[in-house]
């Protein structure tokens, strides 16, 4: 009863469960939100919740990343910073843009950290010309391909093709 329309669940570096809700699917009439679940009495059942971030367009995927989270919120990839891990955001940055918003169930998704230090994402068969925020001169045409990116080196590459409805 603490969540509604969950589409992604991850555990952060503190071991707390985080859930992305997408109540607007398929009608695009409500925006996604990200919540943290707590078990305050340690009985094995979540009993309270805190909204971590809201008004996330139709975000469908997220991953904990370096004291915060990355959120796939087409047409953007967003980064939320929680430097002291108190679930109060210090800032939000747009990392990339240009992702397709055409077919909701195939928008880019499934952010996954690879052992090679890159972050992988399924593109779901959509198009789009993605770019690092602020650098519209250098785009990558997704052409229905999946991709990977490196936040440290600012590289993006195509890396295969999946059906990408949700998952690689």
DSSP file (Angstrom, degrees, kcal/mol; ACC not computed):
  #  RESIDUE AA STRUCTURE BP1 BP2  ACC     N-H-->O    O-->H-N    N-H-->O    O-->H-N    TCO  KAPPA ALPHA  PHI   PSI    X-CA   Y-CA   Z-CA
    1    1 A X              0   0    0      0, 0.0     3,-0.0     0, 0.0     0, 0.0   0.000 360.0 360.0 360.0  -6.5    0.0    0.0    0.0
    2    2 A X        +     0   0    0     44,-0.1     2,-0.3    46,-0.1    45,-0.0   0.661 360.0  44.2 -84.6 -15.4    3.0    2.4    0.2
    3    3 A X        -     0   0    0     17,-0.0     2,-0.4    32,-0.0     3,-0.1  -0.872  63.1-155.6-130.4 161.4    3.6    2.4   -3.6
    4    4 A X  S    S-     0   0    0     -2,-0.3    18,-0.2     1,-0.1    19,-0.2  -0.997  72.5  -8.3-138.7 129.1    1.5    2.7   -6.7
    5    5 A X  S    S-     0   0    0     -2,-0.4    17,-3.0    16,-0.2     2,-0.1   0.927  76.6-162.7  54.0  56.4    2.4    1.5  -10.2
    6    6 A X  E     +A   21   0A   0     15,-0.2    15,-0.2     1,-0.1    -1,-0.1  -0.454  23.3 169.1 -71.1 141.6    6.0    0.4   -9.6
    7    7 A X  E     +     0   0A   0     13,-2.8     2,-0.3     1,-0.4    14,-0.2   0.484  66.0  23.6-125.0 -13.5    8.2    0.0  -12.7
    8    8 A X  E     -A   20   0A   0     12,-1.1    12,-2.7    53,-0.1     2,-0.4  -0.980  55.3-171.3-155.4 142.4   11.7   -0.3  -11.1
    9    9 A X  E     +A   19   0A   0     -2,-0.3     2,-0.3    10,-0.2    10,-0.2  -1.000  15.2 164.2-135.1 131.5   13.1   -1.3   -7.7
   10   10 A X  E     -A   18   0A   0      8,-2.2     8,-3.0    -2,-0.4     2,-0.5  -0.955  31.9-128.3-141.2 158.8   16.8   -1.0   -6.7
   11   11 A X  E     -A   17   0A   0     -2,-0.3     6,-0.2     6,-0.2    53,-0.2  -0.948  27.8-143.5-109.7 131.2   18.7   -1.0   -3.4
   12   12 A X    >   -     0   0    0      4,-2.2     3,-1.8    -2,-0.5    57,-0.1  -0.116  36.7 -83.5 -85.2-174.9   21.0    1.9   -2.8
   13   13 A X  T 3  S+     0   0    0      1,-0.3    -1,-0.1     2,-0.1    -2,-0.0   0.666 129.9  54.2 -67.8 -16.1   24.4    1.9   -1.1
   14   14 A X  T 3  S-     0   0    0      2,-0.1    -1,-0.3     0, 0.0     3,-0.1   0.518 118.3-111.8 -89.5  -7.1   22.8    2.1    2.3
   15   15 A X  S <  S+     0   0    0     -3,-1.8     2,-0.2     1,-0.3    -2,-0.1   0.507  70.8 140.9  88.7   5.6   20.8   -1.0    1.5
   16   16 A X        -     0   0    0      1,-0.1    -4,-2.2    22,-0.0     2,-0.3  -0.580  54.6-115.5 -82.7 144.7   17.5    0.8    1.4
   17   17 A X  E     -AB  11  37A   0     20,-0.6    20,-2.7    -2,-0.2     2,-0.4  -0.611  28.8-167.6 -79.7 135.5   14.9   -0.1   -1.2
   18   18 A X  E     -AB  10  36A   0     -8,-3.0    -8,-2.2    -2,-0.3     2,-0.4  -0.980   2.6-164.6-123.2 138.0   14.0    2.6   -3.7
   19   19 A X  E     -AB   9  35A   0     16,-2.5    16,-2.8    -2,-0.4     2,-0.6  -0.983  11.5-148.0-129.3 131.9   11.0    2.3   -6.0
   20   20 A X  E     -AB   8  34A   0    -12,-2.7   -13,-2.8    -2,-0.4   -12,-1.1  -0.872  17.5-157.0 -97.0 125.8   10.2    4.2   -9.2
   21   21 A X  E     -AB   6  33A   0     12,-3.3    12,-1.6    -2,-0.6   -15,-0.2  -0.834  13.7-175.0-103.4 140.5    6.4    4.7   -9.7
   22   22 A X    >   +     0   0    0    -17,-3.0     3,-1.2    -2,-0.4    10,-0.2  -0.594  16.6 159.6-132.1  71.3    5.0    5.4  -13.2
   23   23 A X  T 3   +     0   0    0      8,-0.4     4,-0.2     1,-0.2     6,-0.1   0.649  66.7  69.0 -71.2 -13.4    1.2    6.0  -12.7
   24   24 A X  T >>>S+     0   0    0      6,-0.4     4,-2.6    33,-0.2     5,-0.7   0.616  73.9 143.8 -81.6 -11.9    0.9    7.8  -16.0
   25   25 A X  T <45 +     0   0    0     -3,-1.2    -3,-0.1     1,-0.3     6,-0.0  -0.540  69.9   0.6 -74.1 135.5    1.4    4.8  -18.2
   26   26 A X  T 345S+     0   0    0     -2,-0.2    -1,-0.3     0, 0.0    78,-0.1  -0.943 134.0  48.4 -98.0   9.1   -0.1    4.4  -20.8
   27   27 A X  T <45S-     0   0    0     -3,-0.6    -2,-0.2    -4,-0.2    -3,-0.1   0.551  87.1-134.6 -91.9  -7.1   -2.1    7.6  -20.8
   28   28 A X  T  <5 +     0   0    0     -4,-2.6    -3,-0.2     2,-0.1    -4,-0.1   0.827  67.7 125.1  58.5  33.9    0.7   10.1  -20.0
   29   29 A X      < +     0   0    0     -5,-0.7     2,-0.3     1,-0.1    -1,-0.1   0.418  64.4  37.5-105.7   0.8   -1.6   11.8  -17.5
   30   30 A X  S    S-     0   0    0     -8,-0.0    -6,-0.4    27,-0.0     2,-0.2  -0.992  78.0-121.2-150.1 146.2    0.6   11.6  -14.4
   31   31 A X        -     0   0    0     -2,-0.3    -8,-0.4    -8,-0.1    27,-0.2  -0.515  30.2-106.3 -89.9 156.6    4.3   12.0  -13.8
   32   32 A X        -     0   0    0     25,-3.0    24,-2.2    -2,-0.2    23,-0.4  -0.310  32.4-166.7 -74.4 159.9    6.7    9.4  -12.3
   33   33 A X  E     -B   21   0A   0    -12,-1.6   -12,-3.3    21,-0.2     2,-0.5  -0.980  15.3-134.8-145.8 157.0    8.1    9.7   -8.8
   34   34 A X  E     -BC  20  53A   0     19,-3.3    18,-2.8    -2,-0.3    19,-1.8  -0.959  25.0-173.6-117.4 128.8   10.9    7.9   -6.9
   35   35 A X  E     -BC  19  51A   0    -16,-2.8   -16,-2.5    -2,-0.5     2,-0.5  -0.869  19.5-140.9-122.7 153.9   10.3    6.8   -3.3
   36   36 A X  E     -BC  18  50A   0     14,-2.6    14,-2.2    -2,-0.3     2,-0.4  -0.955  20.5-147.0-110.4 132.3   12.5    5.3   -0.5
   37   37 A X  E     -BC  17  49A   0    -20,-2.7   -20,-0.6    -2,-0.5     2,-0.3  -0.796  13.5-165.2-101.8 142.6   10.9    2.5    1.6
   38   38 A X  E     - C   0  48A   0     10,-2.7     9,-2.7    -2,-0.4    10,-1.7  -0.950  22.2-156.2-128.6 147.1   11.7    2.0    5.3
   39   39 A X    >   +     0   0    0     -2,-0.3     3,-1.1     7,-0.3     7,-0.1  -0.798  22.6 175.1-115.6  83.3   11.1   -0.7    7.8
   40   40 A X  T 3  S+     0   0    0     -2,-0.5    -1,-0.1     1,-0.3     6,-0.1   0.788  77.3  41.8 -67.2 -30.2   11.3    1.3   11.0
   41   41 A X  T 3  S-     0   0    0      4,-0.3    -1,-0.3    -3,-0.1     5,-0.1   0.371 103.8-127.2-100.1   6.1   10.4   -1.5   13.4
   42   42 A X    <   +     0   0    0     -3,-1.1    -2,-0.1     3,-0.1     4,-0.1   0.827  66.4 133.3  57.2  37.8   12.6   -4.1   11.7
   43   43 A X  S    S-     0   0    0      2,-0.4    -1,-0.1     0, 0.0     3,-0.1   0.323  81.8-101.4 -98.5   8.0    9.9   -6.6   11.3
   44   44 A X  S    S+     0   0    0      1,-0.2     2,-0.4    -5,-0.1    -5,-0.0   0.531  93.7  99.8  87.7   5.8   10.7   -7.4    7.7
   45   45 A X  S    S-     0   0    0      0, 0.0    -2,-0.4     0, 0.0    -4,-0.3  -0.989  76.0-119.0-127.6 132.2    7.8   -5.3    6.3
   46   46 A X        +     0   0    0     -2,-0.4    -7,-0.3     1,-0.1   -44,-0.1  -0.490  35.5 169.8 -67.5 134.4    8.1   -1.8    4.9
   47   47 A X        +     0   0    0     -9,-2.7     2,-0.3    -2,-0.2    -8,-0.2   0.453  55.7  34.8-128.1  -4.9    6.0    0.6    6.9
   48   48 A X  E     -C   38   0A   0    -10,-1.7   -10,-2.7     2,-0.0     2,-0.3  -0.978  58.4-161.4-148.5 163.1    6.9    4.1    5.8
   49   49 A X  E     -C   37   0A   0     -2,-0.3     2,-0.4   -12,-0.2   -12,-0.2  -0.986   5.2-158.5-145.3 149.1    7.9    5.9    2.7
   50   50 A X  E     -C   36   0A   0    -14,-2.2   -14,-2.6    -2,-0.3     2,-0.6  -0.999  25.9-123.4-129.5 133.6    9.6    9.1    1.7
   51   51 A X  E     -C   35   0A   0     -2,-0.4   -16,-0.3   -16,-0.2     3,-0.1  -0.669  27.5-179.1 -74.7 121.5    9.3   10.8   -1.7
   52   52 A X  E     -     0   0A   0    -18,-2.8    37,-0.3    -2,-0.6     2,-0.3   0.849  67.7  -7.3 -89.1 -42.2   12.9   11.2   -2.9
   53   53 A X  E     -C   34   0A   0    -19,-1.8   -19,-3.3    35,-0.1    -1,-0.4  -0.979  66.5-179.0-155.2 144.7   12.1   12.9   -6.2
   54   54 A X        +     0   0    0     -2,-0.3   -21,-0.2   -21,-0.2   -22,-0.1  -0.827  56.5  53.7-138.6 178.2    8.8   13.7   -8.1
   55   55 A X        +     0   0    0    -23,-0.4    -1,-0.2    -2,-0.3   -22,-0.2   0.938  61.1 155.7  57.7  50.0    7.6   15.3  -11.3
   56   56 A X    >   -     0   0    0    -24,-2.2     3,-1.4     1,-0.4    -1,-0.1  -0.129  48.0-127.3 -99.5  35.0   10.0   13.0  -13.3
   57   57 A X  T 3  S-     0   0    0      1,-0.2   -25,-3.0   -25,-0.2    -1,-0.4  -0.315  73.8 -31.6  53.4-133.9    8.0   13.1  -16.6
   58   58 A X  T 3  S+     0   0    0     16,-0.5    16,-0.3   -27,-0.2    -1,-0.2  -0.412  83.3 176.4-111.1  55.9    7.4    9.5  -17.6
   59   59 A X    <   +     0   0    0     -3,-1.4    14,-0.2    14,-0.2   -26,-0.1  -0.305  10.6 175.2 -59.6 140.5   10.6    8.1  -16.0
   60   60 A X        +     0   0    0     12,-1.8     2,-0.3     1,-0.3    50,-0.2   0.409  56.8  28.9-130.0  -1.0   10.8    4.3  -16.3
   61   61 A X  E     +D   72   0B   0     11,-0.8    11,-2.7    48,-0.1     2,-0.3  -0.990  53.8 170.7-159.4 150.2   14.2    3.3  -15.0
   62   62 A X  E     -D   71   0B   0     -2,-0.3     2,-0.3     9,-0.2     9,-0.2  -0.973  11.4-160.1-153.4 166.2   16.8    4.4  -12.5
   63   63 A X  E     -D   70   0B   0      7,-2.1     7,-2.7    -2,-0.3     2,-0.1  -0.964  30.0-110.0-149.8 137.8   20.0    3.2  -10.8
   64   64 A X  E     +D   69   0B   0     -2,-0.3     2,-0.3     5,-0.2     5,-0.3  -0.413  43.0 178.1 -60.7 140.7   21.8    4.3   -7.7
   65   65 A X        -     0   0    0      3,-2.4    15,-0.1    15,-0.2    -2,-0.0  -0.860  51.5 -35.8-155.1 113.5   25.0    6.1   -8.6
   66   66 A X  S    S-     0   0    0     -2,-0.3    16,-0.2     1,-0.2     3,-0.1   0.872 125.2 -30.2  41.8  71.8   27.6    7.7   -6.4
   67   67 A X  S    S+     0   0    0      1,-0.2    15,-3.1    14,-0.1     2,-0.3   0.925 137.8  32.6  57.5  50.7   25.5    9.1   -3.5
   68   68 A X  E    S- E   0  81B   0     13,-0.2    -3,-2.4    15,-0.1     2,-0.3  -0.962  86.6 -89.1 169.5-155.3   22.5    9.7   -5.7
   69   69 A X  E     -DE  64  80B   0     11,-1.6    11,-3.0    -2,-0.3     2,-0.4  -0.988  12.7-135.1-145.7 154.6   20.7    8.2   -8.6
   70   70 A X  E     -DE  63  79B   0     -7,-2.7    -7,-2.1    -2,-0.3     2,-0.4  -0.913  27.4-160.7-102.9 139.1   20.6    8.3  -12.4
   71   71 A X  E     -DE  62  78B   0      7,-2.6     7,-2.6    -2,-0.4     2,-1.0  -0.984  17.5-142.8-129.1 125.6   17.0    8.5  -13.8
   72   72 A X  E     +DE  61  77B   0    -11,-2.7   -12,-1.8    -2,-0.4   -11,-0.8  -0.765  37.0 157.4 -82.6 102.6   15.9    7.6  -17.3
   73   73 A X  E >   - E   0  76B   0      3,-2.1     3,-2.5    -2,-1.0   -14,-0.2  -0.672  46.4-106.6-129.6  74.1   13.2   10.3  -17.9
   74   74 A X  T 3  S+     0   0    0      1,-0.4   -16,-0.5    -2,-0.3    26,-0.1  -0.103 105.5  28.0 -49.7 135.0   12.9   10.6  -21.6
   75   75 A X  T 3  S+     0   0    0     24,-0.2    24,-1.6   -18,-0.1    23,-0.7  -0.940 129.0  47.6 -88.7  16.0   13.8   12.9  -23.4
   76   76 A X  E <   -EF  73  97B   0     -3,-2.5    -3,-2.1    21,-0.2     2,-0.5  -0.783  59.2-145.0-119.9 158.0   16.4   13.2  -20.6
   77   77 A X  E     -EF  72  96B   0     19,-2.0    18,-3.0    -2,-0.3    19,-1.3  -0.998  35.1-165.0-111.0 121.1   18.9   11.3  -18.5
   78   78 A X  E     -EF  71  94B   0     -7,-2.6    -7,-2.6    -2,-0.5     2,-0.4  -0.763  14.5-152.6-110.3 152.3   18.9   13.0  -15.1
   79   79 A X  E     -EF  70  93B   0     14,-2.8    14,-2.7    -2,-0.3     2,-0.5  -0.991   7.4-161.5-125.7 126.3   21.3   12.8  -12.1
   80   80 A X  E     -EF  69  92B   0    -11,-3.0   -11,-1.6    -2,-0.4     2,-0.5  -0.898   9.1-150.2-105.7 132.7   20.2   13.4   -8.6
   81   81 A X  E     +EF  68  91B   0     10,-2.7     9,-2.8    -2,-0.5    10,-1.0  -0.897  23.0 169.8-107.6 128.3   22.8   14.2   -6.0
   82   82 A X    >   +     0   0    0    -15,-3.1     3,-2.2    -2,-0.5     5,-0.1  -0.651  10.8 178.1-131.2  72.7   22.3   13.3   -2.3
   83   83 A X  T 3  S+     0   0    0      1,-0.3    -1,-0.1    -2,-0.2     6,-0.1   0.747  79.6  35.9 -56.5 -33.0   25.8   14.0   -1.0
   84   84 A X  T 3  S-     0   0    0      4,-0.3    -1,-0.3    -3,-0.1   -17,-0.0   0.271 105.0-123.1-106.7  12.1   25.1   13.2    2.7
   85   85 A X  S <  S+     0   0    0     -3,-2.2    -2,-0.1   -18,-0.2     4,-0.1   0.837  72.2 128.2  54.3  40.8   22.7   10.3    2.0
   86   86 A X  S    S-     0   0    0      2,-0.3    -1,-0.1     0, 0.0     3,-0.1   0.289  80.1-111.1-105.8   8.1   19.8   11.8    4.0
   87   87 A X  S    S+     0   0    0      1,-0.2     2,-0.5    -5,-0.1   -51,-0.1   0.722  86.3 114.8  66.0  24.1   17.3   11.5    1.1
   88   88 A X        -     0   0    0    -35,-0.0    -2,-0.3     0, 0.0    -4,-0.3  -0.980  68.7-126.8-120.1 116.0   17.2   15.3    0.6
   89   89 A X        -     0   0    0     -2,-0.5    -7,-0.2   -37,-0.3     3,-0.1  -0.356  18.2-165.9 -70.4 134.9   18.5   16.2   -2.8
   90   90 A X  S    S-     0   0    0     -9,-2.8     2,-0.3     1,-0.3    -8,-0.2   0.846  71.1 -21.6 -82.8 -38.5   21.3   18.8   -3.0
   91   91 A X  E     -F   81   0B   0    -10,-1.0   -10,-2.7     2,-0.0     2,-0.4  -0.988  51.4-136.4-164.6 165.6   20.9   19.3   -6.7
   92   92 A X  E     -F   80   0B   0     -2,-0.3     2,-0.4   -12,-0.2   -12,-0.2  -0.998  20.1-170.0-130.3 133.0   19.6   17.8  -10.0
   93   93 A X  E     -F   79   0B   0    -14,-2.7   -14,-2.8    -2,-0.4     2,-0.6  -0.946  23.7-130.7-121.8 145.0   21.6   17.9  -13.3
   94   94 A X  E     +F   78   0B   0     -2,-0.4   -16,-0.2   -16,-0.2     3,-0.1  -0.861  27.5 178.2 -87.4 123.3   20.5   17.0  -16.8
   95   95 A X  E     +     0   0B   0    -18,-3.0    38,-2.8    -2,-0.6     2,-0.3   0.873  61.1   2.9 -94.6 -46.8   23.2   14.7  -18.1
   96   96 A X  E     -FG  77 132B   0    -19,-1.3   -19,-2.0    36,-0.3    -1,-0.3  -0.920  60.5-175.9-138.1 162.0   22.0   13.8  -21.6
   97   97 A X  E     +FG  76 131B   0     34,-2.0    34,-2.0    -2,-0.3   -21,-0.2  -0.906  49.2  77.3-147.4 175.4   19.1   14.7  -23.9
   98   98 A X  E     +     0   0B   0    -23,-0.7    31,-1.0     1,-0.3   -22,-0.1   0.480  55.8 147.1  99.0   4.7   17.6   13.8  -27.2
   99   99 A X  E     - G   0 128B   0    -24,-1.6    -1,-0.3    29,-0.2    29,-0.2  -0.467  52.7-105.0 -75.0 145.7   16.0   10.5  -26.3
  100  100 A X        -     0   0    0     27,-0.9     8,-0.4    -2,-0.1    -1,-0.1  -0.324  27.1-173.5 -66.7 148.6   12.8    9.5  -28.1
  101  101 A X        +     0   0    0      6,-0.1     3,-0.2   -26,-0.1    -1,-0.1   0.090  54.0 108.3-124.2  18.9    9.5    9.8  -26.3
  102  102 A X  S    S+     0   0    0      1,-0.2     2,-0.7    25,-0.1     5,-0.0   0.958  80.2  27.1 -67.1 -57.8    7.4    8.1  -29.0
  103  103 A X  S >  S-     0   0    0      1,-0.2     3,-2.4     3,-0.0     4,-0.5  -0.914  70.9-154.8-114.0 106.2    6.4    4.7  -27.7
  104  104 A X  G >  S+     0   0    0     -2,-0.7     3,-1.1     1,-0.3    -1,-0.2   0.834  92.0  52.5 -52.7 -41.5    6.3    4.7  -23.9
  105  105 A X  G 3  S+     0   0    0      1,-0.2    -1,-0.3   -79,-0.1    19,-0.0   0.586 114.7  43.8 -76.1  -5.8    6.9    1.1  -23.4
  106  106 A X  G <  S+     0   0    0     -3,-2.4    20,-0.6    19,-0.0    -1,-0.2   0.278  80.5 125.6-119.2   9.7   10.0    1.3  -25.6
  107  107 A X  S <  S-     0   0    0     -3,-1.1    -6,-0.1    -4,-0.5    15,-0.1  -0.283  80.6 -71.5 -62.9 157.6   11.6    4.4  -24.3
  108  108 A X  S    S+     0   0    0     -8,-0.4   -34,-0.3    15,-0.1     2,-0.2  -0.185  75.9 144.2 -56.9 144.7   15.2    4.0  -23.1
  109  109 A X  E     +H  122   0C   0     13,-2.4    13,-2.2     1,-0.1   -48,-0.1  -0.862  22.8  73.9-160.6-176.5   15.4    2.0  -19.9
  110  110 A X  E     -     0   0C   0     -2,-0.2     2,-0.3   -50,-0.2    -1,-0.1   0.896  54.2-159.7  59.5  51.4   17.2   -0.5  -17.8
  111  111 A X  E     +     0   0C   0     10,-0.1     2,-0.4    -3,-0.1    10,-0.2  -0.468  18.7 178.1 -61.3 123.8   20.2    1.5  -16.6
  112  112 A X  E     -H  120   0C   0      8,-2.3     8,-3.3    -2,-0.3     2,-0.5  -0.996  28.6-132.2-138.5 129.7   22.8   -1.1  -15.6
  113  113 A X  E     -H  119   0C   0     -2,-0.4     6,-0.2     6,-0.2     2,-0.2  -0.707  27.5-149.5 -82.9 122.8   26.3   -0.6  -14.3
  114  114 A X    >   -     0   0    0      4,-3.1     3,-1.8    -2,-0.5    -1,-0.0  -0.531  23.9-116.8 -91.5 159.1   28.8   -2.9  -16.2
  115  115 A X  T 3  S+     0   0    0      1,-0.3    -1,-0.1    -2,-0.2    -2,-0.0   0.643 113.3  66.6 -67.9 -12.5   32.0   -4.4  -14.8
  116  116 A X  T 3  S-     0   0    0      2,-0.2    -1,-0.3     1,-0.0     3,-0.1   0.398 119.8-106.5 -87.3   2.5   33.8   -2.4  -17.4
  117  117 A X  S <  S+     0   0    0     -3,-1.8     2,-0.2     1,-0.3    -2,-0.1   0.423  84.9 116.4  88.4  -2.0   32.8    0.9  -15.7
  118  118 A X        -     0   0    0     32,-0.1    -4,-3.1    33,-0.1     2,-0.5  -0.627  63.2-128.3 -95.8 158.2   30.3    1.9  -18.4
  119  119 A X  E     -HI 113 149C   0     30,-3.1    30,-2.4    -6,-0.2     2,-0.3  -0.932  24.3-153.1-107.0 129.5   26.6    2.2  -17.9
  120  120 A X  E     -HI 112 148C   0     -8,-3.3    -8,-2.3    -2,-0.5     2,-0.3  -0.729  13.3-178.1-104.0 149.6   24.4    0.3  -20.3
  121  121 A X  E     - I   0 147C   0     26,-2.4    26,-2.1    -2,-0.3     2,-0.3  -0.996  24.2-129.3-147.2 142.2   20.8    1.1  -21.4
  122  122 A X  E     -H  109   0C   0    -13,-2.2   -13,-2.4    -2,-0.3    24,-0.1  -0.677  11.5-160.8 -83.8 144.3   18.3   -0.6  -23.6
  123  123 A X    >   -     0   0    0     -2,-0.3     3,-1.5   -15,-0.2   -15,-0.1   0.533  24.2-137.3-105.1  -9.1   16.8    1.7  -26.2
  124  124 A X  T 3   -     0   0    0      1,-0.3     3,-0.1    43,-0.1    39,-0.1   0.637  61.0 -63.4  69.0  15.3   13.7   -0.3  -26.9
  125  125 A X  T 3  S+     0   0    0      1,-0.3    -1,-0.3    19,-0.1   -18,-0.1   0.491 100.3 131.6  87.3   1.8   13.7    0.1  -30.7
  126  126 A X    <   -     0   0    0     -3,-1.5    18,-1.3   -20,-0.6    -1,-0.3  -0.351  50.0-132.3 -80.7 166.9   13.2    3.8  -30.6
  127  127 A X        +     0   0    0     16,-0.2   -27,-0.9    17,-0.1     2,-0.2  -0.125  37.4 140.6 -96.2-159.1   15.2    6.4  -32.5
  128  128 A X  E     -G   99   0B   0    -29,-0.2    14,-2.8    -2,-0.1     2,-0.6  -0.361  47.7-121.0 131.6 149.6   16.7    9.6  -31.1
  129  129 A X  E     -K  141   0D   0    -31,-1.0    12,-0.2    12,-0.2     2,-0.2  -0.910  38.0-163.1-120.4 100.1   19.8   11.6  -31.4
  130  130 A X  E     +K  140   0D   0     10,-2.1    10,-2.4    -2,-0.6     2,-0.3  -0.476  13.0 171.7 -90.1 155.5   21.3   11.8  -28.0
  131  131 A X  E     -G   97   0B   0    -34,-2.0   -34,-2.0     8,-0.2     2,-0.2  -0.989  40.9 -91.5-155.5 156.1   23.9   14.2  -26.7
  132  132 A X  E >   -G   96   0B   0      6,-0.5     3,-2.5     3,-0.3   -36,-0.3  -0.537  64.2 -89.5 -67.8 138.0   25.7   15.3  -23.6
  133  133 A X  T 3  S+     0   0    0    -38,-2.8    -1,-0.1     1,-0.3   -37,-0.0  -0.250 115.0  18.2 -54.1 128.0   23.7   18.2  -22.1
  134  134 A X  T 3  S+     0   0    0     -3,-0.1    -1,-0.3     1,-0.0     2,-0.2   0.363 107.0  87.8  91.7  -4.0   25.1   21.4  -23.5
  135  135 A X    X   +     0   0    0     -3,-2.5     3,-1.2     1,-0.1    -3,-0.3  -0.554  38.4 153.9-126.0  67.1   26.8   19.8  -26.5
  136  136 A X  T 3   +     0   0    0      1,-0.2     3,-0.1    -2,-0.2    -1,-0.1   0.596  65.6  72.5 -72.2 -10.0   24.2   19.6  -29.3
  137  137 A X  T 3  S+     0   0    0      1,-0.2     2,-0.7    -3,-0.1    -1,-0.2   0.757  94.5  55.2 -75.4 -23.6   26.9   19.6  -32.0
  138  138 A X  S <  S+     0   0    0     -3,-1.2    -6,-0.5    -6,-0.2     2,-0.3  -0.868  73.8 163.9-116.0  98.4   27.9   16.1  -31.1
  139  139 A X        -     0   0    0     -2,-0.7     2,-0.5    -8,-0.1    -8,-0.2  -0.759  30.8-142.8-112.4 158.7   25.0   13.7  -31.3
  140  140 A X  E     -K  130   0D   0    -10,-2.4   -10,-2.1    -2,-0.3     2,-0.7  -0.985  17.2-139.6-119.6 119.4   24.7    9.9  -31.5
  141  141 A X  E     -K  129   0D   0     -2,-0.5   -12,-0.2   -12,-0.2    17,-0.1  -0.691  10.4-160.9 -79.8 113.7   22.0    8.5  -33.7
  142  142 A X    >   -     0   0    0    -14,-2.8     3,-2.5    -2,-0.7    -1,-0.2   0.814   7.6-169.7 -69.4 -30.9   20.5    5.6  -31.8
  143  143 A X  T 3  S-     0   0    0    -15,-0.4   -16,-0.2     1,-0.3     3,-0.1   0.852  74.8 -52.9  42.7  47.7   18.9    4.0  -34.9
  144  144 A X  T 3  S+     0   0    0    -18,-1.3    -1,-0.3     1,-0.2     2,-0.3   0.680 110.5 129.4  65.9  19.6   17.0    1.5  -32.7
  145  145 A X    <   -     0   0    0     -3,-2.5    16,-0.2   -19,-0.2    -1,-0.2  -0.687  59.6-119.0-103.3 156.6   20.2    0.4  -31.0
  146  146 A X  E     - J   0 160C   0     14,-3.0    13,-1.9    -2,-0.3    14,-0.6  -0.410  36.6-162.2 -80.5 168.5   21.0    0.0  -27.4
  147  147 A X  E     -IJ 121 158C   0    -26,-2.1   -26,-2.4    11,-0.3     2,-0.3  -0.939  17.1-148.1-149.7 167.9   23.9    2.0  -26.0
  148  148 A X  E     -IJ 120 157C   0      9,-2.6     9,-2.6    -2,-0.3     2,-0.3  -0.963  15.0-168.6-136.7 156.0   26.4    2.5  -23.3
  149  149 A X  E     -IJ 119 156C   0    -30,-2.4   -30,-3.1    -2,-0.3     2,-0.5  -0.981  16.9-143.4-145.9 157.1   28.0    5.6  -21.8
  150  150 A X  E  >> - J   0 155C   0      5,-2.3     4,-1.5    -2,-0.3     5,-1.1  -0.969   4.9-164.9-124.1 113.2   30.8    6.5  -19.4
  151  151 A X  T  45S+     0   0    0     -2,-0.5    -1,-0.1     1,-0.2   -33,-0.1   0.775  89.0  53.6 -69.4 -26.2   30.1    9.5  -17.2
  152  152 A X  T  45S+     0   0    0      1,-0.2    -1,-0.2     3,-0.1    -2,-0.0   0.895 121.3  27.4 -76.3 -40.2   33.8    9.9  -16.3
  153  153 A X  T  45S-     0   0    0      2,-0.1    -2,-0.2     0, 0.0    -1,-0.2   0.482 100.5-126.0-101.6  -4.1   35.1   10.1  -19.9
  154  154 A X  T  <5 +     0   0    0     -4,-1.5     2,-0.4     1,-0.2    -3,-0.2   0.920  58.4 146.5  56.8  48.4   32.0   11.5  -21.5
  155  155 A X  E   < -J  150   0C   0     -5,-1.1    -5,-2.3     2,-0.0     2,-0.4  -0.889  29.1-171.5-113.0 146.3   31.8    8.8  -24.1
  156  156 A X  E     +J  149   0C   0     -2,-0.4     2,-0.3    -7,-0.2    -7,-0.2  -0.998  10.0 174.4-133.9 137.4   28.7    7.2  -25.7
  157  157 A X  E     -J  148   0C   0     -9,-2.6    -9,-2.6    -2,-0.4     2,-0.2  -0.992  34.2-116.3-141.3 148.4   28.6    4.2  -28.0
  158  158 A X  E     +J  147   0C   0     -2,-0.3   -11,-0.3   -11,-0.2     3,-0.1  -0.591  33.2 177.7 -73.0 147.3   26.1    1.9  -29.6
  159  159 A X  E     -     0   0C   0    -13,-1.9     2,-0.3     1,-0.4   -12,-0.2   0.225  47.2 -54.0-143.5  19.4   26.4   -1.6  -28.2
  160  160 A X  E     -J  146   0C   0    -14,-0.6   -14,-3.0     2,-0.0    -1,-0.4  -0.868  54.1 -87.6 138.7-171.9   23.9   -3.9  -29.7
  161  161 A X        +     0   0    0     -2,-0.3     2,-0.3   -16,-0.2   -16,-0.1  -0.984  37.4 165.2-145.0 129.6   20.2   -4.3  -30.3
  162  162 A X        -     0   0    0     -2,-0.4   -37,-0.1   -18,-0.2   -39,-0.1  -0.834  51.8-107.1-131.5 171.0   17.5   -5.8  -28.1
  163  163 A X        -     0   0    0     -2,-0.3     5,-0.1     1,-0.1    -1,-0.1   0.844  49.1-167.7 -68.9 -30.9   13.8   -5.7  -28.0
  164  164 A X        +     0   0    0      3,-0.4     3,-0.3     1,-0.1    -1,-0.1   0.581  36.4 143.2  61.8  16.0   14.3   -3.4  -25.0
  165  165 A X  S    S-     0   0    0      1,-0.3    -1,-0.1     2,-0.0     2,-0.1   0.909  94.7 -28.7 -52.9 -41.3   10.7   -3.4  -23.7
  166  166 A X  S    S+     0   0    0      1,-0.3    -1,-0.3   -57,-0.1     2,-0.1  -0.468 122.7  24.7-172.3 103.5   12.4   -3.4  -20.4
  167  167 A X              0   0    0     -3,-0.3    -3,-0.4    -2,-0.1    -1,-0.3  -0.317 360.0 360.0 123.4 156.1   15.8   -4.9  -20.0
  168  168 A X              0   0    0     -2,-0.1    -1,-0.1   -58,-0.1    -7,-0.1   0.354 360.0 360.0-107.7 360.0   18.9   -5.9  -21.9
